[in-house]
Amino acid sequence: MAIRQFAGITPIVPSSAFVDEMALVLGDVVLGEQCSVWSMTVIRGDVHRIRIGARTNIQDGSVLHVTHFGEYNGTGFPLIVGNDVTVGHGVVLHACTVGDRCLIGMHSTLLDGAIIENEVMIGAHSLVTPGKLLESGYLYCGSPVKKMRALTSQEIKFLQYSANHYVELKNKHQGK
């Protein structure tokens, strides 16, 4: 695995976390307990902080980045991802906030200042525009994303199931 220091800051990766040897985690990044980061993912905390919650999985080919402090960006934007989040293959999370028990569909893009509340599903190939707020308990799809409908009780249960499944999978990859 590539865990790299940047500007004197080394990522914090607990021993219970899994970072695939073909992933890069760089700079001001803190991974939560039981977190998993899969192959070809880049998590680059070089110009602001990235915090990823417990039991969250970041699937293959995803890119996680932040917006720097500056004349045009004020204090910039960190990237904050909650607990028990499933981030699908090829997702871009850029300087946004994602609550707990969310599912971000494959190849979706979430942009600066977007806020995703707890228990939200975002369909594949969706675009969440800068500053957009996605309310808890709904499915959102499209480019740009639109609220489609309330989540069913089964879908809400699935959000936790998905996170738990990836904890089990990362344990197998770690030989546990």
C-alpha positions in Angstrom: 0.0 0.0 0.0 1.1 3.5 -0.7 0.7 5.6 2.5 2.7 8.8 1.8 3.6 11.8 3.9 3.0 15.3 2.4 4.2 18.6 3.9 5.2 16.8 7.1 1.8 15.2 7.6 1.4 11.4 7.5 -2.0 9.8 7.0 -3.5 8.0 10.0 -4.5 4.5 9.1 -5.6 2.2 12.0 -4.4 -1.4 12.0 -8.1 -2.5 11.5 -8.3 -0.6 8.2 -7.4 -2.1 4.8 -5.7 -0.1 2.1 -5.0 -2.1 -1.1 -1.4 -2.2 -2.2 -2.4 -0.5 -5.4 -4.1 2.5 -3.7 -2.6 5.8 -2.7 -3.4 7.6 0.6 -1.5 10.9 0.9 -1.2 13.8 3.4 -3.8 15.0 5.9 -6.0 11.9 5.8 -7.5 10.0 8.7 -9.2 6.7 8.1 -11.7 5.2 10.6 -11.6 1.8 12.1 -12.5 -1.1 9.8 -12.4 1.2 6.8 -11.4 -0.2 3.4 -9.7 1.5 0.4 -9.7 -0.6 -2.7 -7.3 -0.9 -5.7 -6.5 2.1 -7.8 -8.1 4.6 -5.4 -6.4 7.9 -4.7 -7.1 9.8 -1.5 -5.1 13.0 -1.7 -5.2 15.3 1.4 -2.5 17.6 0.1 -4.3 21.0 0.3 -6.9 20.4 3.0 -8.0 17.6 5.3 -9.8 14.3 4.5 -11.7 12.4 7.2 -13.3 9.0 6.5 -15.5 7.3 9.1 -15.5 3.8 10.6 -16.6 0.8 8.4 -16.7 3.0 5.3 -15.5 1.5 2.0 -14.0 3.4 -0.9 -14.2 1.1 -3.9 -11.8 0.6 -6.9 -10.8 3.6 -9.0 -12.3 6.3 -6.8 -10.7 9.7 -6.4 -11.0 11.7 -3.2 -9.7 15.3 -3.0 -10.2 18.7 -1.4 -10.2 22.4 -2.2 -7.4 24.6 -0.9 -7.5 27.7 1.2 -7.1 30.8 -1.0 -8.1 34.1 -2.3 -11.0 32.7 -4.3 -11.8 29.8 -2.0 -11.8 31.4 1.5 -11.1 28.6 3.9 -11.4 26.0 1.2 -13.4 22.8 1.6 -12.3 19.6 3.4 -13.7 16.2 2.5 -15.7 14.5 5.3 -17.2 11.0 4.9 -19.3 9.5 7.7 -19.5 6.0 9.1 -20.8 3.0 7.2 -20.7 4.6 3.8 -20.4 2.6 0.6 -18.6 4.6 -2.1 -19.0 2.7 -5.4 -16.4 2.1 -8.1 -15.0 5.1 -9.9 -16.6 7.7 -7.7 -15.2 11.3 -7.4 -15.7 12.9 -4.0 -14.4 16.4 -4.1 -14.4 18.6 -1.0 -17.9 17.6 0.1 -19.6 16.2 3.2 -21.2 12.8 3.2 -23.3 11.7 6.3 -23.6 8.2 7.8 -25.0 5.1 6.1 -25.0 6.5 2.6 -24.5 4.7 -0.7 -22.8 6.6 -3.6 -23.4 4.8 -6.9 -20.7 3.9 -9.3 -19.1 6.7 -11.3 -20.9 9.5 -9.5 -19.3 12.9 -8.8 -19.9 15.0 -5.7 -18.5 18.5 -5.9 -17.3 21.2 -3.5 -19.5 22.2 -0.6 -22.2 19.6 -1.3 -23.8 18.1 1.8 -25.2 14.6 1.8 -27.3 13.9 4.9 -27.5 10.5 6.6 -29.2 7.6 4.9 -29.1 8.8 1.3 -28.7 6.7 -1.9 -27.2 8.3 -5.0 -27.7 6.4 -8.2 -24.8 5.5 -10.6 -23.4 8.2 -12.9 -25.0 11.0 -10.8 -23.6 14.5 -10.6 -24.1 16.4 -7.3 -23.4 20.1 -8.1 -21.4 22.4 -5.7 -23.3 23.4 -2.6 -26.2 21.0 -3.2 -28.0 19.6 -0.1 -29.4 16.1 -0.3 -31.9 15.4 2.4 -31.9 12.2 4.5 -34.0 9.3 3.5 -34.2 9.7 -0.2 -32.9 8.3 -3.5 -31.3 10.8 -5.8 -30.3 10.2 -9.5 -29.2 12.1 -12.6 -26.9 14.7 -13.9 -27.5 17.0 -12.2 -29.0 15.0 -9.4 -32.7 15.1 -8.6 -34.7 13.7 -5.7 -36.5 10.6 -7.0 -38.4 9.2 -4.1 -38.2 8.2 -0.4 -36.1 5.2 0.5 -38.0 2.1 1.5 -37.3 0.5 4.9 -35.6 -2.4 3.1 -33.3 0.1 1.3 -32.4 1.8 4.5 -31.5 -1.6 6.1 -29.4 -2.3 3.0 -27.2 0.7 3.6 -25.9 -0.9 6.8 -25.8 -4.3 5.2 -23.5 -3.0 2.4 -21.1 -1.4 4.9 -21.0 -4.7 6.9 -20.4 -6.7 3.8 -17.3 -4.7 2.9 -15.9 -5.1 6.5 -16.2 -8.8 6.0 -14.6 -8.7 2.6 -11.7 -6.6 3.8 -11.2 -9.1 6.7 -10.9 -11.9 4.1 -8.3 -9.8 2.2 -6.4 -9.3 5.4 -6.6 -13.1 6.1 -8.8 -12.7 9.2 
